Amino acid sequence: MFRRLILRGLAFAFGAVVRLRHGLFDLGILPSRPGALKTIVLGNLTVGGTGKTPTTERIARDLQNIIGLKKIGILSRGYGRKTKGFHWVSSGMEAIECGDEPLLLRKNLPDVPVAVCENRLKGLRRMKADHPELEWVVCDDAFQHRRLKPTISLLLLDASQPIAADSMLPAGRLRDLPERMHHADALVITRLDPSASLDEAASAHGIAKATALPLFASYMQPQPLLHWPSGAEAPNGDATLSPDRRERIMAVAGIARPERFMDRLTERFQVVRRECFPDHRAFTEKDYKRWRRIAEGDRLQAIITTEKDAMRIKPELTQGMNIRCEAIKAEWHDTAAFQSWLRTAIERCTK
């Protein structure tokens, strides 16, 4: 009981600070201004994953279809990197230099310039100077970056983590005020099963049916397992892992809510060992040695991780291991409806 009271007090104090900060921006005491390029800002209200990275990739592809190639860029803070300031993300970088999520976006979108910068306004100026052909930039996880006034903002809400009954940190998972959702241009409920009710999911987040905000839904589509590093061959010469054989594997994940990934693997494999790490954690040589020892001792057919985690695995330290990774793609429940809204929003902003 005492601990609960302490957490509630801390949550109240945190909420008051967040409310004061927003108030200072809303009154113009703290400045908020548009970036050097038009922006689509993605964000959420909670800590933990809501599918921002797959959604960033999905929206970048949608923008390419609407505007054309070579006109879209991506800007991220680069959470987890050890560098500071502005950096262009290249395929030859390591996650420690730019963050695992920007590196993954660079891999999956090779024709889209990806940059990292904790100061989004500064980052946008640099992107425009270096790539004058850019017209729009998708800003990953920048909903709380109030110094940037977005051209279009999308708020992501995880269908599996309703916020209607949630609390501010540290008593709950909210890092921002629930009423801030009304400052977005559209809401996206992510991870919503295609057979589930959008109205019920919206209600669980406290979204009234009469809301004037456009409301969309997406789901996460796991992709076939890939060898890691790309192009590597399985050490035992077996190019496939068959669910029919219920192969013995170890699951490795350093993401928010890794249980979703690992539970999904149990439907196809014997998950003999689960290795869970904090989100974005850099794997160490000690980790690699332990994985090798477990794989050999337990006679495992493979080590399976997520595509984001694979960005932090060093191939030179895992030679001889049969490592596979699972990519996740975000897909719209109603692609035509979302792209129609996005096209209209872009046209309105470019008039």
C-alpha positions in Angstrom: 0.0 0.0 0.0 2.8 2.4 1.0 4.7 1.7 -2.3 1.5 2.3 -4.3 1.0 5.7 -2.6 4.6 6.7 -3.3 4.2 5.7 -7.0 1.0 7.7 -7.3 2.6 10.7 -5.7 5.5 10.5 -8.2 3.1 10.0 -11.1 1.2 13.1 -10.0 4.4 15.1 -9.9 5.6 13.8 -13.2 2.2 14.6 -14.8 2.4 18.1 -13.4 5.8 18.7 -15.0 4.6 17.4 -18.3 1.5 19.6 -18.2 3.6 22.6 -17.3 6.0 22.0 -20.2 3.1 21.7 -22.7 1.5 24.8 -21.3 4.7 26.8 -21.8 4.8 25.7 -25.5 1.1 26.3 -26.0 1.4 29.9 -24.6 4.4 30.5 -26.8 6.8 31.0 -23.9 8.8 28.2 -25.2 9.1 28.4 -29.0 7.7 25.9 -31.5 8.3 26.3 -35.2 8.1 24.4 -38.5 11.2 22.6 -39.8 13.2 23.4 -42.9 11.3 20.5 -44.6 7.7 19.4 -44.3 7.4 16.7 -41.7 5.2 13.8 -40.8 5.8 13.2 -37.1 5.1 9.8 -35.5 4.9 9.2 -31.8 3.1 7.6 -28.9 2.0 8.4 -25.3 3.5 5.4 -23.6 6.9 3.9 -22.9 7.6 0.7 -24.8 7.0 -0.4 -28.3 3.9 0.6 -30.3 5.3 -0.4 -33.7 6.8 3.0 -34.5 9.7 1.6 -36.6 7.5 -0.7 -38.8 5.0 2.1 -39.2 7.7 4.6 -40.1 8.8 2.3 -42.9 5.2 1.8 -44.0 4.5 5.5 -44.2 7.8 6.2 -46.0 6.7 3.7 -48.7 3.2 5.3 -48.8 4.8 8.7 -49.3 7.0 7.3 -52.1 3.9 6.1 -53.9 2.2 9.5 -53.5 5.1 11.9 -54.0 7.7 9.8 -55.8 11.2 8.4 -55.1 14.1 10.5 -53.9 11.8 13.0 -52.3 11.3 11.3 -48.9 13.7 11.2 -45.9 13.7 9.9 -42.4 14.9 11.6 -39.3 15.3 9.9 -35.9 16.9 10.7 -32.6 18.9 7.5 -32.8 18.1 6.2 -29.4 20.8 4.0 -27.9 23.7 5.4 -30.0 26.9 6.6 -28.4 27.4 9.5 -30.8 26.0 13.0 -30.6 24.8 15.5 -33.1 23.8 15.0 -36.8 24.9 11.9 -38.7 23.8 10.4 -42.0 23.1 6.6 -41.5 25.0 4.3 -43.8 24.7 0.6 -44.3 28.3 0.2 -43.1 27.6 1.7 -39.7 27.1 -0.2 -36.4 24.1 0.3 -34.2 26.3 2.0 -31.6 27.0 4.8 -34.0 23.4 5.6 -35.1 20.9 3.4 -33.2 19.4 0.1 -34.2 16.1 1.4 -35.5 17.6 4.0 -37.9 20.1 1.3 -39.1 17.2 -1.1 -39.7 15.3 1.6 -41.7 18.4 2.3 -43.8 18.7 -1.4 -44.6 15.0 -1.8 -45.5 14.8 1.5 -47.4 18.1 1.8 -49.3 16.7 4.6 -51.5 15.6 6.8 -48.6 18.1 9.1 -46.8 18.1 8.3 -43.1 19.6 10.7 -40.6 19.9 10.9 -36.8 19.9 14.1 -34.7 18.6 14.8 -31.2 17.8 18.3 -32.3 15.1 17.8 -35.0 15.2 21.4 -36.2 18.9 21.3 -36.7 18.6 17.9 -38.3 16.0 19.0 -40.8 18.2 22.0 -41.8 21.1 19.7 -42.5 19.0 17.3 -44.5 17.7 20.1 -46.7 21.2 21.4 -47.2 22.7 18.0 -48.1 19.7 16.7 -50.1 17.8 19.7 -51.7 15.6 17.2 -53.6 13.9 16.2 -50.4 10.3 17.4 -49.8 9.0 15.4 -46.8 10.7 13.9 -43.9 9.2 11.2 -41.6 10.3 12.0 -38.0 10.3 8.9 -35.9 9.2 9.2 -32.2 9.0 13.1 -32.2 5.5 13.7 -30.9 7.0 15.0 -27.6 9.6 17.1 -29.4 7.6 20.3 -29.1 10.3 22.6 -30.5 9.4 21.2 -33.9 5.9 22.1 -35.1 5.0 19.2 -37.4 3.3 19.6 -40.7 1.3 16.4 -40.0 1.3 14.4 -36.8 0.3 10.8 -36.3 -0.2 9.3 -32.8 0.2 5.5 -32.5 -1.8 3.6 -29.9 -1.1 -0.1 -29.2 -4.2 -2.2 -29.3 -2.7 -4.6 -26.8 -2.0 -1.8 -24.3 -5.1 0.4 -23.8 -4.4 3.7 -22.1 -7.9 4.5 -20.8 -7.1 3.1 -17.4 -3.4 3.7 -17.4 -1.4 6.1 -15.2 1.6 8.4 -15.7 5.1 7.2 -15.0 6.3 5.6 -12.8 2.9 4.3 -11.6 1.9 3.3 -15.1 3.3 3.4 -18.7 2.2 6.9 -19.8 5.0 9.3 -20.6 2.5 12.0 -21.9 -0.9 13.2 -21.1 -3.8 11.2 -22.6 -5.5 14.4 -23.8 -2.5 15.1 -26.0 -4.0 12.6 -28.5 -6.4 15.4 -29.6 -3.5 17.5 -30.8 -2.6 14.8 -33.4 -3.9 15.1 -37.0 -4.8 11.4 -37.0 -4.8 8.4 -34.7 -3.5 4.9 -35.6 -4.3 1.9 -33.5 -1.4 -0.5 -34.1 -1.2 -4.3 -33.6 -4.9 -4.7 -34.1 -5.8 -8.1 -35.3 -7.6 -7.9 -38.7 -10.6 -9.7 -37.2 -10.9 -7.4 -34.2 -13.2 -4.5 -33.7 -11.7 -1.0 -34.3 -14.5 0.6 -32.3 -13.8 -1.6 -29.3 -10.1 -0.9 -29.5 -10.8 2.8 -29.7 -13.0 2.7 -26.7 -10.3 0.9 -24.7 -8.1 3.9 -25.4 -10.8 6.4 -24.3 -11.5 7.5 -27.9 -15.1 8.5 -28.3 -17.0 7.4 -31.4 -17.8 11.1 -32.0 -14.2 12.1 -32.2 -13.4 14.3 -35.2 -10.0 12.9 -35.6 -9.4 10.4 -38.5 -8.9 7.0 -37.0 -7.0 4.1 -38.7 -5.7 0.7 -37.7 -2.7 -1.4 -38.6 -1.5 -4.9 -37.9 2.0 -6.4 -37.7 2.8 -9.0 -40.3 5.8 -11.4 -39.4 7.9 -12.2 -42.4 9.8 -15.5 -43.2 12.9 -16.0 -41.3 16.1 -14.7 -42.8 19.8 -15.8 -42.3 21.9 -13.3 -40.4 24.1 -11.9 -41.7 22.3 -11.6 -45.0 23.5 -14.2 -47.5 25.1 -16.4 -44.8 24.6 -20.1 -45.1 23.5 -22.4 -42.2 26.6 -24.1 -40.6 24.9 -27.5 -40.8 24.1 -26.9 -44.5 20.3 -27.0 -43.9 18.8 -23.9 -45.5 15.4 -24.2 -43.9 13.8 -24.5 -40.5 10.7 -26.5 -40.7 7.8 -26.1 -38.2 6.9 -29.7 -39.0 10.1 -30.9 -37.4 9.6 -28.7 -34.3 13.3 -27.8 -34.3 15.0 -26.8 -31.0 16.0 -23.2 -31.0 17.0 -20.4 -28.7 15.1 -17.1 -28.8 17.0 -13.8 -28.3 15.4 -10.4 -28.0 16.2 -7.0 -26.6 13.0 -5.2 -27.5 10.0 -3.8 -25.6 7.7 -6.7 -24.7 9.8 -9.5 -26.1 7.2 -12.1 -25.0 5.1 -11.3 -28.1 8.0 -12.4 -30.3 9.0 -15.4 -28.2 5.4 -16.7 -27.8 5.0 -16.5 -31.6 8.1 -18.8 -32.0 6.6 -21.4 -29.7 3.9 -22.0 -32.3 6.5 -23.3 -34.8 9.6 -24.4 -32.8 10.7 -25.9 -29.5 12.0 -22.8 -27.7 14.5 -24.4 -25.4 16.0 -21.2 -24.1 14.8 -17.6 -23.9 17.3 -14.7 -23.6 15.7 -11.4 -22.9 17.6 -8.1 -22.7 16.6 -4.5 -22.2 15.4 -2.6 -25.3 18.3 -1.4 -27.4 21.0 -3.1 -25.3 24.3 -3.6 -27.0 25.2 -7.3 -27.0 28.6 -8.1 -25.5 31.3 -10.7 -26.3 30.2 -12.5 -23.1 26.7 -12.8 -24.6 28.0 -14.3 -27.8 30.1 -16.8 -26.0 27.2 -17.9 -23.8 24.9 -18.3 -26.9 27.6 -20.5 -28.6 27.9 -22.6 -25.4 24.2 -23.0 -25.1 23.7 -23.8 -28.8 26.4 -26.5 -28.8 25.5 -27.9 -25.4 21.7 -28.1 -26.0 22.2 -29.2 -29.7 20.1 -26.3 -31.0 19.3 -26.0 -34.7 19.3 -22.2 -34.6 19.3 -19.0 -32.7 16.4 -16.8 -33.7 16.2 -13.1 -33.0 14.3 -10.0 -34.3 15.4 -8.0 -37.2 16.0 -5.0 -35.0 18.1 -7.0 -32.6 20.1 -8.4 -35.5 21.3 -4.8 -36.2 23.3 -5.0 -32.9 24.8 -8.5 -33.5 28.4 -8.5 -34.7 28.9 -11.1 -37.5 32.6 -11.4 -36.8 31.9 -12.6 -33.3 29.1 -15.1 -34.2 30.8 -17.0 -37.0 29.7 -20.6 -37.1 26.4 -19.9 -35.4 23.1 -20.5 -37.2 21.4 -17.2 -36.6 18.0 -16.3 -38.1 16.0 -13.1 -37.7 12.3 -12.3 -38.1 11.3 -9.1 -39.7 8.0 -7.4 -39.0 6.0 -5.3 -41.5 3.2 -2.9 -40.6 0.1 -3.2 -42.9 -3.0 -1.0 -42.9 -6.4 -2.6 -42.3 -7.7 -0.3 -45.0 -4.8 0.8 -47.2 -7.0 2.7 -49.6 -8.6 4.8 -46.8 -5.3 5.7 -45.2 -3.5 6.6 -48.4 -6.5 8.7 -49.5 -6.4 10.6 -46.2 -2.6 11.0 -46.5 -2.8 12.2 -50.1 -5.4 14.8 -49.1 -3.4 16.0 -46.1 -0.3 16.4 -48.2 -2.2 18.3 -50.9 -3.7 20.6 -48.3 -0.2 21.3 -46.8 1.4 22.1 -50.1 -1.2 24.6 -51.4 
